[in-house]
Amino acid sequence: MAEFEPKAPVEAKEMFLAQRRDEVAEAILQGCHYRFNPFVKWCEQEDVTNLSELRARSLHGYQLWRNQSKFRGCFKINFMSPQILR
């Protein structure tokens, strides 16, 4: 299994947005920022400080939280994506 560099949720979000900045319109970036906020908030509440430690079961917990919160429908996770199954 590949080793991943530890990455905090906020740091990963900012890296993603920085990488996309030259590729997409500002409105797309703002939408991405908005859609990532609930996930970052959940990570803070669950004391997730390193995204490389997340597993499908943890992400299922996020999905349940999102469905019960004001953020319902903001951000969907594809549990079958190769990045999540690693």
Backbone hydrogen bonds, N-H to C=O, Kabsch-Sander energy under -0.5 kcal/mol:
donor,donor_aa,acceptor,acceptor_aa,energy
12,A,8,A,-2.6
13,K,9,P,-2.4
14,E,10,V,-2.5
15,M,11,E,-2.4
16,F,12,A,-2.5
17,L,13,K,-2.5
18,A,14,E,-2.5
19,Q,15,M,-2.4
20,R,16,F,-1.9
21,R,17,L,-1.2
23,E,20,R,-2.0
24,V,20,R,-1.7
28,I,25,A,-0.6
29,L,25,A,-1.8
30,Q,26,E,-2.5
31,G,27,A,-2.0
32,C,28,I,-2.4
33,H,29,L,-2.7
34,Y,30,Q,-2.4
35,R,31,G,-2.5
36,F,32,C,-2.1
37,N,33,H,-1.2
40,V,36,F,-2.3
41,K,37,N,-2.6
42,W,38,P,-2.5
43,C,39,F,-2.5
44,E,40,V,-2.1
45,Q,41,K,-2.3
46,E,42,W,-2.3
47,D,44,E,-1.1
48,V,43,C,-3.0
49,T,47,D,-0.8
51,L,7,K,-3.3
53,E,50,N,-1.8
54,L,51,L,-1.6
59,L,55,R,-2.2
60,H,56,A,-2.1
61,G,57,R,-1.6
62,Y,58,S,-1.7
63,Q,59,L,-2.3
64,L,60,H,-2.4
65,W,61,G,-2.3
66,R,62,Y,-3.0
67,N,63,Q,-2.2
68,Q,64,L,-1.1
68,Q,65,W,-0.6
69,S,65,W,-0.6
69,S,66,R,-1.0
72,R,69,S,-1.3
74,C,71,F,-2.6
79,F,77,I,-1.0
81,S,78,N,-1.9
84,I,81,S,-0.9
85,L,81,S,-1.8
86,R,82,P,-0.7
